[in-house]
Amino acid sequence: MHALILALLLLQQTSDAARQAQTGTASGIVRVATGEPAAGVRVAAVALSSLETTTVEGALVSLAQTDSTGRYRLDNILPGRYYIQAGLIDAPTYYPGVTVTTGATSILIAAGASVDGLNFTMARGSSGVRVSGRVPTSSTRPVLIMLTGGSGASRLTTGQVRPDGTFEFLKVTPGSYTLQPSPANGLPPLTIVVGDKDVEVGMPAGPGVRVSGVVGLGPRSPRPSGQKVLLTGTTAWAQIETPLAPDGNFSMPSVPPGVYTLKTVPGSVSPLATVVVADREIAGITVGAYAELTGKTVLQDGGKFPALSTALTIEAKPAKGQPLAAVIRGDGTFRFPLPEGQYRIGLGRLPNGATVKSLTYGSIDLLKDPLVLDGSGDLGELRVGLDMGK
């Protein structure tokens, strides 16, 4: 029995030696783009069509993983020509350091031969990049962030949102992705394109400067309960918010450098101001509050407001910027939300024969004077008198 076992072991060793004599090896060192060893990276030989072997072209053979020094060794490679690739399977780097096979150098593996010194540096995207960010921090922030896209539309990765609002995904391959918060809590999906550099979205982490100011031009400026001030950067995810004090003051202690738009919530749809943050504190920002005026359109002869084929609008033209408009309802009433400021008030296109006979705000004749909303008094009602003609 012992003799039989010894014979089998000798036969196995002889077979292994014969197989090794018929194959070759390839080895080298892989580094990342910054020059450090690429530890724990997958390396493989990619077969080319060859008369020496029946290996299918494009097949990955003799997979290995780099050690802590970036060194790899690929064993038992059948004779033939191969590309050596390293990194993620969806975005590899080929020896001598290119991302497409047209620039790669093929290696001839001979039976029993060892090819060493196949050292190369991976392209940044081949090891994957880091996608990270910070969602707006509030009591309603998302719990999860879902990353979908890349080489397959069905690919889905989920990441946890930390208590400070930050999240990250590691080793993301190049491609187009969608970041989807869950629950959304008002944040829209965000499309990103991953290349060879780390991607950071949302509000940048790190130190910032204090930004403060006041919403409202006067002591009676309207300030709804629970109103907030919102700074929004280059994307909808780059937001900082803070509650508005009853007197209209607000303060954000740490705003990273960047260009932001300022809005109030609830408040106007359009931004109230643009804030450019650098390395110095910004104080004394003053923006108008959000005044929602009511109004009534009546006929001068006291008749019933007629049905019109086209919508009738009332318009407010500021000294700078785009005009604002509100639609007059079928009963002649309207609500006109306006940021505080100075406006020229008029009506949009009138029906044939119709004329504006009066346009007032309290005792102010708006056909002659501008509408001034400065928080110095309580809000009034706009009154429009029309003559529809014959």
ZIUR-V35688 format. One record per residue. N is the residue number from 1. RES is the residue in three letters. PHI is phi in whole degrees, 0 to 359 (* if undefined). OMEGA is omega as a letter, one per 30 degrees, with the letter a starting at -180 (NA if undefined). Layout:
BEGIN
n: [N & N]
res: [RES & RES]
phi: [PHI & PHI]
omega: [OMEGA & OMEGA]
END
This chain:
BEGIN
n: [1 & 2 & 3 & 4 & 5 & 6 & 7 & 8 & 9 & 10 & 11 & 12 & 13 & 14 & 15 & 16 & 17 & 18 & 19 & 20 & 21 & 22 & 23 & 24 & 25 & 26 & 27 & 28 & 29 & 30 & 31 & 32 & 33 & 34 & 35 & 36 & 37 & 38 & 39 & 40 & 41 & 42 & 43 & 44 & 45 & 46 & 47 & 48 & 49 & 50 & 51 & 52 & 53 & 54 & 55 & 56 & 57 & 58 & 59 & 60 & 61 & 62 & 63 & 64 & 65 & 66 & 67 & 68 & 69 & 70 & 71 & 72 & 73 & 74 & 75 & 76 & 77 & 78 & 79 & 80 & 81 & 82 & 83 & 84 & 85 & 86 & 87 & 88 & 89 & 90 & 91 & 92 & 93 & 94 & 95 & 96 & 97 & 98 & 99 & 100 & 101 & 102 & 103 & 104 & 105 & 106 & 107 & 108 & 109 & 110 & 111 & 112 & 113 & 114 & 115 & 116 & 117 & 118 & 119 & 120 & 121 & 122 & 123 & 124 & 125 & 126 & 127 & 128 & 129 & 130 & 131 & 132 & 133 & 134 & 135 & 136 & 137 & 138 & 139 & 140 & 141 & 142 & 143 & 144 & 145 & 146 & 147 & 148 & 149 & 150 & 151 & 152 & 153 & 154 & 155 & 156 & 157 & 158 & 159 & 160 & 161 & 162 & 163 & 164 & 165 & 166 & 167 & 168 & 169 & 170 & 171 & 172 & 173 & 174 & 175 & 176 & 177 & 178 & 179 & 180 & 181 & 182 & 183 & 184 & 185 & 186 & 187 & 188 & 189 & 190 & 191 & 192 & 193 & 194 & 195 & 196 & 197 & 198 & 199 & 200 & 201 & 202 & 203 & 204 & 205 & 206 & 207 & 208 & 209 & 210 & 211 & 212 & 213 & 214 & 215 & 216 & 217 & 218 & 219 & 220 & 221 & 222 & 223 & 224 & 225 & 226 & 227 & 228 & 229 & 230 & 231 & 232 & 233 & 234 & 235 & 236 & 237 & 238 & 239 & 240 & 241 & 242 & 243 & 244 & 245 & 246 & 247 & 248 & 249 & 250 & 251 & 252 & 253 & 254 & 255 & 256 & 257 & 258 & 259 & 260 & 261 & 262 & 263 & 264 & 265 & 266 & 267 & 268 & 269 & 270 & 271 & 272 & 273 & 274 & 275 & 276 & 277 & 278 & 279 & 280 & 281 & 282 & 283 & 284 & 285 & 286 & 287 & 288 & 289 & 290 & 291 & 292 & 293 & 294 & 295 & 296 & 297 & 298 & 299 & 300 & 301 & 302 & 303 & 304 & 305 & 306 & 307 & 308 & 309 & 310 & 311 & 312 & 313 & 314 & 315 & 316 & 317 & 318 & 319 & 320 & 321 & 322 & 323 & 324 & 325 & 326 & 327 & 328 & 329 & 330 & 331 & 332 & 333 & 334 & 335 & 336 & 337 & 338 & 339 & 340 & 341 & 342 & 343 & 344 & 345 & 346 & 347 & 348 & 349 & 350 & 351 & 352 & 353 & 354 & 355 & 356 & 357 & 358 & 359 & 360 & 361 & 362 & 363 & 364 & 365 & 366 & 367 & 368 & 369 & 370 & 371 & 372 & 373 & 374 & 375 & 376 & 377 & 378 & 379 & 380 & 381 & 382 & 383 & 384 & 385 & 386 & 387 & 388 & 389 & 390]
res: [MET & HIS & ALA & LEU & ILE & LEU & ALA & LEU & LEU & LEU & LEU & GLN & GLN & THR & SER & ASP & ALA & ALA & ARG & GLN & ALA & GLN & THR & GLY & THR & ALA & SER & GLY & ILE & VAL & ARG & VAL & ALA & THR & GLY & GLU & PRO & ALA & ALA & GLY & VAL & ARG & VAL & ALA & ALA & VAL & ALA & LEU & SER & SER & LEU & GLU & THR & THR & THR & VAL & GLU & GLY & ALA & LEU & VAL & SER & LEU & ALA & GLN & THR & ASP & SER & THR & GLY & ARG & TYR & ARG & LEU & ASP & ASN & ILE & LEU & PRO & GLY & ARG & TYR & TYR & ILE & GLN & ALA & GLY & LEU & ILE & ASP & ALA & PRO & THR & TYR & TYR & PRO & GLY & VAL & THR & VAL & THR & THR & GLY & ALA & THR & SER & ILE & LEU & ILE & ALA & ALA & GLY & ALA & SER & VAL & ASP & GLY & LEU & ASN & PHE & THR & MET & ALA & ARG & GLY & SER & SER & GLY & VAL & ARG & VAL & SER & GLY & ARG & VAL & PRO & THR & SER & SER & THR & ARG & PRO & VAL & LEU & ILE & MET & LEU & THR & GLY & GLY & SER & GLY & ALA & SER & ARG & LEU & THR & THR & GLY & GLN & VAL & ARG & PRO & ASP & GLY & THR & PHE & GLU & PHE & LEU & LYS & VAL & THR & PRO & GLY & SER & TYR & THR & LEU & GLN & PRO & SER & PRO & ALA & ASN & GLY & LEU & PRO & PRO & LEU & THR & ILE & VAL & VAL & GLY & ASP & LYS & ASP & VAL & GLU & VAL & GLY & MET & PRO & ALA & GLY & PRO & GLY & VAL & ARG & VAL & SER & GLY & VAL & VAL & GLY & LEU & GLY & PRO & ARG & SER & PRO & ARG & PRO & SER & GLY & GLN & LYS & VAL & LEU & LEU & THR & GLY & THR & THR & ALA & TRP & ALA & GLN & ILE & GLU & THR & PRO & LEU & ALA & PRO & ASP & GLY & ASN & PHE & SER & MET & PRO & SER & VAL & PRO & PRO & GLY & VAL & TYR & THR & LEU & LYS & THR & VAL & PRO & GLY & SER & VAL & SER & PRO & LEU & ALA & THR & VAL & VAL & VAL & ALA & ASP & ARG & GLU & ILE & ALA & GLY & ILE & THR & VAL & GLY & ALA & TYR & ALA & GLU & LEU & THR & GLY & LYS & THR & VAL & LEU & GLN & ASP & GLY & GLY & LYS & PHE & PRO & ALA & LEU & SER & THR & ALA & LEU & THR & ILE & GLU & ALA & LYS & PRO & ALA & LYS & GLY & GLN & PRO & LEU & ALA & ALA & VAL & ILE & ARG & GLY & ASP & GLY & THR & PHE & ARG & PHE & PRO & LEU & PRO & GLU & GLY & GLN & TYR & ARG & ILE & GLY & LEU & GLY & ARG & LEU & PRO & ASN & GLY & ALA & THR & VAL & LYS & SER & LEU & THR & TYR & GLY & SER & ILE & ASP & LEU & LEU & LYS & ASP & PRO & LEU & VAL & LEU & ASP & GLY & SER & GLY & ASP & LEU & GLY & GLU & LEU & ARG & VAL & GLY & LEU & ASP & MET & GLY & LYS]
phi: [* & 298 & 296 & 294 & 297 & 298 & 295 & 295 & 296 & 296 & 296 & 296 & 297 & 296 & 296 & 298 & 296 & 295 & 295 & 295 & 292 & 269 & 237 & 231 & 229 & 222 & 210 & 172 & 232 & 249 & 237 & 275 & 300 & 276 & 102 & 283 & 300 & 269 & 274 & 68 & 258 & 285 & 233 & 210 & 261 & 252 & 290 & 254 & 297 & 206 & 282 & 280 & 217 & 263 & 300 & 295 & 300 & 90 & 290 & 270 & 235 & 49 & 290 & 214 & 230 & 293 & 272 & 294 & 263 & 86 & 280 & 225 & 214 & 255 & 255 & 55 & 267 & 297 & 305 & 151 & 255 & 215 & 266 & 255 & 235 & 220 & 106 & 294 & 295 & 277 & 210 & 282 & 247 & 257 & 300 & 261 & 124 & 235 & 257 & 229 & 291 & 295 & 254 & 279 & 257 & 280 & 244 & 269 & 258 & 258 & 298 & 77 & 265 & 238 & 253 & 247 & 77 & 276 & 265 & 201 & 251 & 285 & 295 & 304 & 285 & 290 & 266 & 84 & 244 & 264 & 251 & 219 & 176 & 218 & 277 & 304 & 273 & 199 & 292 & 247 & 293 & 297 & 265 & 233 & 238 & 255 & 251 & 234 & 124 & 81 & 288 & 226 & 297 & 273 & 294 & 219 & 231 & 244 & 235 & 276 & 269 & 285 & 303 & 273 & 90 & 272 & 207 & 202 & 233 & 253 & 54 & 273 & 281 & 302 & 152 & 259 & 226 & 238 & 263 & 237 & 283 & 216 & 291 & 296 & 49 & 89 & 273 & 281 & 301 & 236 & 268 & 229 & 242 & 263 & 242 & 253 & 230 & 302 & 244 & 238 & 237 & 77 & 283 & 300 & 279 & 107 & 291 & 214 & 241 & 282 & 236 & 217 & 176 & 219 & 255 & 118 & 268 & 205 & 292 & 250 & 298 & 290 & 223 & 299 & 298 & 80 & 294 & 235 & 255 & 236 & 258 & 238 & 271 & 287 & 227 & 295 & 275 & 270 & 229 & 229 & 231 & 210 & 292 & 267 & 291 & 305 & 274 & 94 & 280 & 217 & 208 & 244 & 287 & 214 & 255 & 296 & 303 & 156 & 252 & 231 & 257 & 247 & 223 & 248 & 230 & 292 & 176 & 286 & 289 & 278 & 299 & 272 & 197 & 251 & 242 & 256 & 257 & 240 & 247 & 233 & 299 & 244 & 229 & 81 & 294 & 233 & 230 & 290 & 286 & 260 & 256 & 259 & 276 & 251 & 205 & 217 & 251 & 232 & 270 & 298 & 273 & 81 & 284 & 284 & 297 & 279 & 286 & 245 & 283 & 237 & 294 & 262 & 235 & 248 & 235 & 235 & 251 & 283 & 297 & 228 & 97 & 276 & 296 & 247 & 218 & 224 & 274 & 274 & 291 & 297 & 268 & 91 & 271 & 202 & 240 & 233 & 281 & 221 & 293 & 303 & 159 & 241 & 222 & 262 & 257 & 203 & 255 & 288 & 298 & 263 & 298 & 304 & 88 & 276 & 221 & 271 & 267 & 209 & 207 & 230 & 224 & 65 & 267 & 269 & 273 & 282 & 286 & 249 & 245 & 284 & 275 & 245 & 249 & 230 & 74 & 278 & 211 & 289 & 289 & 248 & 240 & 277 & 234 & 241 & 250 & 244 & 246 & 277 & 75 & 270]
omega: [a & l & l & l & l & l & l & l & l & l & l & a & l & l & l & a & l & l & l & l & a & a & l & l & l & a & l & a & l & l & l & a & a & l & l & l & l & a & l & a & l & l & a & l & a & a & l & l & a & l & a & a & l & l & a & l & a & l & l & a & l & l & l & l & a & l & a & l & a & a & l & l & l & a & l & l & l & l & l & l & a & l & l & a & l & l & a & a & a & a & a & l & a & l & g & l & l & a & l & a & a & l & a & l & l & a & l & l & l & a & l & a & l & l & a & l & l & a & l & a & a & l & a & a & a & l & a & l & a & l & a & l & l & l & l & a & l & a & a & a & l & l & a & l & l & l & a & l & a & a & l & a & a & a & a & l & a & l & a & l & a & a & l & l & a & l & l & l & a & l & l & a & l & l & l & a & l & l & a & l & l & f & a & l & l & l & l & l & a & l & l & l & a & l & a & l & l & a & l & a & l & a & a & l & l & a & l & a & l & l & a & l & a & l & a & a & a & a & a & l & a & l & a & l & l & a & a & l & a & l & a & a & a & l & a & l & a & a & l & l & l & l & l & l & l & l & l & a & l & l & l & a & a & l & l & l & l & l & a & l & a & l & l & l & f & a & a & l & a & l & l & a & l & a & l & a & l & a & a & l & l & a & l & l & l & l & a & l & a & a & l & a & l & a & a & l & a & l & a & a & l & a & a & a & a & l & a & a & l & a & l & a & l & a & l & a & l & l & l & l & a & l & l & a & l & a & l & a & a & l & l & a & l & l & a & l & a & l & l & a & a & a & l & a & l & l & l & a & a & l & l & l & a & l & l & a & a & l & a & l & a & l & a & l & a & l & a & a & l & l & a & l & a & l & a & a & l & l & l & a & l & l & a & l & a & l & a & l & a & NA]
END
